[in-house]
């Protein structure tokens, strides 16, 4: 392997590792270095990998931007990764690009886009690629989108199948994300005890792999679960939200910060703590508006209107 190719491969691997660990600035730096080294030669330095670095590096960059709430940039980069994969006529690279772009839309709340991207990726994998590591993620993201669109049981089935398939690969990295998606889906279904169990399992998996985002999103979800109970344990919900906020602020995961404000605002509205509810809901709505998270802005809006 030539020295430039070795440097590209090294930065490409480090970008993916940093993304998993929630070190988004490092992930961006390594991914941007790969893109710089490749220039316009998108077919360069694939080596023995399954995916061209010209596709995987912008995919990682898009995901890192999405985690920080920079969705306009993330979508543009993710769509460019899809175009590069298409130009290379390389199905596996295209499957991965579609998975990264679906991931970006999931973080933003774009359920229609997720379904279309995942359907395309899964169809391509089944027909051309065969077994691909991206398939469980595509199935899980599609399942989550189905749940949010009202097809709850179908969505839960899809996520469970994704977890089973991911486990069969013998890979623990990113499994936590799939399990946390299941926990969120069970919350939507109103199965709160199951949701809490799966969320705690997801957090344990994340901790075991050093995936920092799992702590933030897990505590936020546990706060949501506590808030949804008939007699909400207020102190427990507040504790989870505060832990989630601390972890999310430390990582720079602004969407999770906004979700915590929405959760706290919803909790305090139920408790009759009007001023605190208004403050948190206004913070959530402002952040959602700034990040272009229109689905979630719609969720915060009704809560605010009930206080007017």
C-alpha positions as CSV (number, residue, x, y, z in Angstrom):
1,X,0.0,0.0,0.0
2,X,1.4,3.4,-1.0
3,X,1.9,6.1,1.7
4,X,-1.0,8.3,0.6
5,X,-3.3,5.2,0.5
6,X,-2.2,4.2,3.9
7,X,-2.9,7.7,5.3
8,X,-6.3,7.7,3.7
9,X,-7.1,4.3,5.2
10,X,-5.9,5.4,8.6
11,X,-7.9,8.6,8.7
12,X,-11.0,6.7,7.4
13,X,-10.8,4.2,10.2
14,X,-10.2,6.9,12.9
15,X,-13.2,8.9,11.6
16,X,-15.5,5.9,12.1
17,X,-14.1,5.1,15.5
18,X,-14.4,8.8,16.7
19,X,-18.0,8.8,15.5
20,X,-18.9,5.7,17.5
21,X,-17.2,7.2,20.6
22,X,-19.1,10.5,20.2
23,X,-16.0,12.5,19.5
24,X,-17.6,14.5,16.7
25,X,-14.9,17.1,16.2
26,X,-12.3,14.4,15.7
27,X,-14.6,12.4,13.4
28,X,-15.1,15.5,11.3
29,X,-11.3,16.3,11.2
30,X,-10.4,12.7,10.1
31,X,-13.2,12.5,7.5
32,X,-12.3,15.9,6.1
33,X,-8.7,14.8,5.8
34,X,-9.8,11.8,3.8
35,X,-11.9,13.9,1.4
36,X,-8.9,16.3,1.0
37,X,-6.5,13.6,0.2
38,X,-8.8,12.0,-2.3
39,X,-9.6,15.2,-4.2
40,X,-11.7,14.4,-7.3
41,X,-10.4,10.9,-7.6
42,X,-13.3,9.1,-6.0
43,X,-12.2,5.7,-7.1
44,X,-8.9,5.9,-5.3
45,X,-7.7,4.0,-2.2
46,X,-10.5,1.5,-1.8
47,X,-7.8,-1.2,-1.0
48,X,-9.4,-4.3,0.4
49,X,-12.3,-2.5,1.9
50,X,-15.9,-3.1,1.0
51,X,-16.7,0.6,0.6
52,X,-14.9,3.4,-1.2
53,X,-13.4,6.0,1.2
54,X,-14.9,8.7,-1.1
55,X,-18.3,7.4,0.2
56,X,-17.6,6.3,3.7
57,X,-15.8,9.5,4.8
58,X,-18.5,11.9,3.8
59,X,-21.0,9.5,5.3
60,X,-19.2,9.8,8.6
61,X,-19.0,13.5,8.2
62,X,-22.7,13.8,7.6
63,X,-23.5,11.7,10.6
64,X,-21.2,13.8,12.9
65,X,-22.8,17.0,11.7
66,X,-26.3,15.6,12.3
67,X,-25.4,14.6,15.8
68,X,-24.5,18.2,16.5
69,X,-27.7,19.5,14.9
70,X,-26.1,20.8,11.7
71,X,-28.7,19.2,9.5
72,X,-28.6,21.4,6.5
73,X,-24.9,20.7,6.0
74,X,-25.4,17.0,7.0
75,X,-28.0,16.4,4.4
76,X,-26.0,18.1,1.7
77,X,-23.0,16.0,2.5
78,X,-25.0,12.8,2.8
79,X,-26.7,13.4,-0.6
80,X,-23.2,14.0,-2.1
81,X,-22.0,10.6,-0.7
82,X,-25.0,8.9,-2.5
83,X,-24.2,10.7,-5.8
84,X,-20.5,9.6,-5.5
85,X,-21.5,6.0,-4.9
86,X,-23.9,6.1,-7.8
87,X,-21.1,7.5,-10.1
88,X,-18.9,4.6,-9.0
89,X,-21.5,2.0,-9.8
90,X,-20.6,0.3,-6.6
91,X,-23.7,-1.2,-4.9
92,X,-22.2,-1.8,-1.4
93,X,-20.9,1.8,-1.3
94,X,-24.3,3.0,-2.3
95,X,-26.0,0.9,0.5
96,X,-23.7,2.5,3.1
97,X,-24.3,6.0,1.7
98,X,-28.1,5.4,1.9
99,X,-27.7,4.2,5.5
100,X,-25.8,7.2,6.5
101,X,-28.3,9.6,4.9
102,X,-31.2,7.7,6.5
103,X,-29.4,8.1,9.9
104,X,-29.1,11.9,9.3
105,X,-32.9,12.1,8.6
106,X,-33.7,10.0,11.7
107,X,-31.8,12.4,13.9
108,X,-33.7,15.2,12.3
109,X,-37.1,13.5,12.4
110,X,-37.7,13.1,8.6
111,X,-39.8,9.9,8.6
112,X,-40.9,9.9,5.0
113,X,-37.3,10.4,3.8
114,X,-36.1,7.6,6.1
115,X,-38.6,5.1,4.7
116,X,-37.7,5.8,1.1
117,X,-34.0,5.6,1.7
118,X,-34.1,2.4,3.8
119,X,-36.4,0.7,1.3
120,X,-34.0,1.5,-1.5
121,X,-31.0,0.4,0.5
122,X,-32.6,-2.9,1.6
123,X,-33.8,-3.7,-1.9
124,X,-30.3,-3.0,-3.3
125,X,-28.7,-5.1,-0.6
126,X,-31.1,-8.1,-1.2
127,X,-30.7,-8.0,-4.9
128,X,-27.1,-7.1,-5.5
129,X,-24.9,-6.9,-2.4
130,X,-26.0,-9.9,-0.4
131,X,-25.3,-9.8,3.3
132,X,-24.3,-6.3,4.3
133,X,-23.4,-4.9,7.8
134,X,-25.6,-1.9,7.0
135,X,-28.8,-4.0,6.7
136,X,-29.7,-4.1,10.4
137,X,-29.3,-0.3,10.7
138,X,-31.5,0.2,7.6
139,X,-34.1,-2.2,9.1
140,X,-34.1,-0.5,12.5
141,X,-34.3,3.0,11.0
142,X,-37.2,2.0,8.8
143,X,-38.9,0.3,11.8
144,X,-38.6,3.5,13.8
145,X,-40.0,5.6,11.0
146,X,-42.9,3.2,10.7
147,X,-43.7,3.5,14.4
148,X,-43.6,7.3,14.2
149,X,-46.0,7.1,11.2
150,X,-48.5,4.9,13.1
151,X,-47.5,1.4,12.0
152,X,-46.3,0.5,15.5
153,X,-46.4,-3.3,15.5
154,X,-44.8,-3.5,12.1
155,X,-42.1,-1.1,13.2
156,X,-41.4,-2.9,16.4
157,X,-41.1,-6.2,14.5
158,X,-38.6,-4.6,12.1
159,X,-36.4,-3.2,14.9
160,X,-36.4,-6.6,16.7
161,X,-35.4,-8.3,13.5
162,X,-32.6,-5.8,13.0
163,X,-31.3,-6.4,16.5
164,X,-31.3,-10.1,15.9
165,X,-29.5,-9.7,12.6
166,X,-26.9,-7.3,14.1
167,X,-26.3,-9.7,17.0
168,X,-25.8,-12.6,14.5
169,X,-22.9,-10.7,12.9
170,X,-21.1,-10.9,16.3
171,X,-20.6,-7.1,16.3
172,X,-21.4,-5.2,19.4
173,X,-20.5,-1.7,18.1
174,X,-23.6,0.4,17.4
175,X,-25.9,-2.4,18.7
176,X,-26.9,0.0,21.5
177,X,-28.4,2.5,19.0
178,X,-30.7,-0.2,17.7
179,X,-31.8,-1.3,21.2
180,X,-32.4,2.4,22.1
181,X,-34.6,2.7,19.0
182,X,-36.6,-0.2,20.3
183,X,-36.9,1.4,23.7
184,X,-38.3,4.6,22.0
185,X,-40.7,2.5,19.9
186,X,-42.0,0.7,22.9
187,X,-42.5,4.1,24.6
188,X,-44.6,5.3,21.6
189,X,-46.6,2.0,21.9
190,X,-47.3,2.8,25.6
191,X,-45.4,-0.3,26.9
192,X,-43.5,1.7,29.4
193,X,-41.9,-1.1,31.5
194,X,-40.6,-2.9,28.4
195,X,-39.4,0.5,27.1
196,X,-37.4,1.1,30.3
197,X,-35.9,-2.4,30.2
198,X,-34.7,-2.0,26.6
199,X,-33.4,1.5,27.2
200,X,-31.3,0.3,30.2
201,X,-30.0,-2.5,28.1
202,X,-29.1,-0.1,25.3
203,X,-27.2,2.1,27.8
204,X,-25.3,-0.8,29.1
205,X,-24.3,-1.9,25.6
206,X,-23.2,1.7,24.8
207,X,-21.1,1.9,28.0
208,X,-19.4,-1.4,27.2
209,X,-18.4,-0.1,23.8
210,X,-17.5,3.5,24.9
211,X,-20.3,5.0,22.9
212,X,-20.9,8.2,24.7
213,X,-24.1,9.2,23.0
214,X,-25.8,6.2,24.5
215,X,-25.7,7.7,28.0
216,X,-27.2,11.0,26.8
217,X,-30.0,9.6,24.7
218,X,-30.6,6.8,27.2
219,X,-31.2,9.1,30.1
220,X,-33.3,11.4,28.0
221,X,-35.5,8.4,27.0
222,X,-35.7,7.2,30.6
223,X,-36.9,10.7,31.5
224,X,-39.5,10.5,28.8
225,X,-40.7,7.2,30.1
226,X,-41.0,8.4,33.6
227,X,-42.9,11.5,32.4
228,X,-45.4,9.3,30.5
229,X,-46.5,7.4,33.6
230,X,-49.9,8.0,35.2
231,X,-48.3,9.3,38.4
232,X,-44.9,10.6,37.1
233,X,-42.0,10.2,39.5
234,X,-41.0,13.8,39.2
235,X,-37.6,13.6,40.9
236,X,-36.6,10.5,39.0
237,X,-37.6,12.1,35.6
238,X,-35.7,15.3,36.5
239,X,-32.6,13.3,37.5
240,X,-32.6,11.5,34.1
241,X,-33.1,14.7,32.2
242,X,-30.3,16.5,34.1
243,X,-27.9,13.6,33.5
244,X,-28.9,13.5,29.8
245,X,-28.3,17.3,29.5
246,X,-24.9,17.1,31.2
247,X,-23.8,14.3,28.8
248,X,-25.3,15.9,25.7
249,X,-23.8,19.3,26.4
250,X,-20.4,17.6,26.9
251,X,-20.7,15.8,23.6
252,X,-22.2,18.8,21.7
253,X,-25.3,16.7,20.9
254,X,-27.7,19.6,20.5
255,X,-30.8,17.6,19.4
256,X,-30.7,15.7,22.6
257,X,-30.4,18.9,24.6
258,X,-33.6,20.1,22.8
259,X,-35.3,16.8,23.5
260,X,-34.5,17.2,27.2
261,X,-36.0,20.7,27.3
262,X,-39.1,19.4,25.6
263,X,-39.3,16.5,28.2
264,X,-38.8,18.8,31.2
265,X,-41.4,21.3,29.8
266,X,-43.9,18.5,29.3
267,X,-43.3,17.2,32.8
268,X,-43.6,20.6,34.5
269,X,-46.8,21.4,32.5
270,X,-48.3,18.2,33.9
271,X,-47.2,19.2,37.4
272,X,-48.7,22.7,37.0
273,X,-45.3,24.4,37.2
274,X,-46.3,26.9,34.5
275,X,-43.3,29.2,34.5
276,X,-40.7,26.4,34.4
277,X,-42.7,24.6,31.7
278,X,-42.8,27.7,29.5
279,X,-39.1,28.3,29.9
280,X,-38.1,24.7,28.9
281,X,-40.7,24.5,26.1
282,X,-39.6,27.8,24.6
283,X,-36.0,26.6,24.7
284,X,-36.9,23.4,22.9
285,X,-39.0,25.2,20.3
286,X,-36.2,27.7,19.7
287,X,-33.6,25.0,19.3
288,X,-35.8,22.9,17.0
289,X,-36.5,25.9,14.8
290,X,-32.8,26.8,14.6
291,X,-31.8,23.3,13.6
292,X,-34.7,22.9,11.2
293,X,-36.2,20.0,13.1
294,X,-39.8,20.6,11.9
295,X,-41.2,17.4,13.1
296,X,-40.1,18.0,16.7
297,X,-41.0,21.7,16.5
298,X,-44.5,20.4,15.8
299,X,-44.3,18.3,19.0
300,X,-43.2,21.2,21.1
301,X,-45.9,23.6,19.6
302,X,-49.0,22.0,21.2
303,X,-47.3,21.9,24.6
304,X,-46.6,25.6,24.4
305,X,-50.1,26.5,23.1
306,X,-51.6,24.7,26.1
307,X,-49.8,27.2,28.4
308,X,-51.1,30.3,26.6
